[in-house]
């Protein structure tokens, strides 16, 4: 799954986004790039679950 996270602007933000997704699925593979603000996720979790956990973390995402 690919997401665009407008508020992910630095490495700290990317770590927070990654941590939020891993809290949902510890086996997820997450690639977060703050320069492009893109996040790629390989997970068993649904798109809706990922979007919800990112909203809770303060990083709302849109499908990319």
C-alpha positions in Angstrom: 0.0 0.0 0.0 1.2 3.5 -0.7 0.2 6.6 1.2 0.9 10.4 1.0 1.5 11.9 4.4 1.5 15.7 4.0 2.6 16.4 7.6 5.6 14.1 7.5 8.4 16.6 6.9 11.5 15.3 8.7 13.2 12.1 9.9 11.5 12.4 13.3 8.1 12.5 11.6 9.1 9.4 9.5 10.0 7.5 12.7 6.7 8.5 14.3 4.8 7.3 11.2 6.8 4.0 11.1 6.3 3.4 14.8 2.5 4.0 14.6 2.2 1.4 11.8 4.4 -1.1 13.6 2.3 -0.7 16.7 -0.6 -2.0 14.6 1.5 -4.8 12.9 4.9 -5.5 14.3 5.8 -7.5 11.2 4.9 -4.7 8.7 7.6 -3.5 6.3 7.5 0.3 6.3 9.4 2.7 4.0 8.8 6.3 4.9 10.4 9.1 2.9 10.0 12.6 4.4 11.3 14.3 1.3 8.6 13.0 -1.0 6.2 12.5 2.0 5.4 9.0 0.7 5.0 5.9 2.8 5.0 2.3 1.4 3.7 -0.4 3.7 3.6 -4.2 3.4 1.3 -5.4 6.1 -1.6 -7.8 6.9 -3.5 -4.7 8.3 -6.1 -3.1 6.1 -5.8 0.3 4.5 -8.5 1.7 6.8 -6.6 0.4 9.9 -3.4 2.1 8.7 -5.2 5.4 8.0 -6.8 5.3 11.5 -3.5 4.6 13.3 -1.8 7.5 11.4 -4.6 9.9 12.2 -4.3 8.9 15.9 -0.5 9.6 15.6 -1.2 13.1 14.1 -0.2 12.1 10.6 -3.3 11.8 8.4 -2.6 10.0 5.2 -4.2 9.8 1.8 -3.9 6.9 -0.6 -1.1 7.5 -3.1 
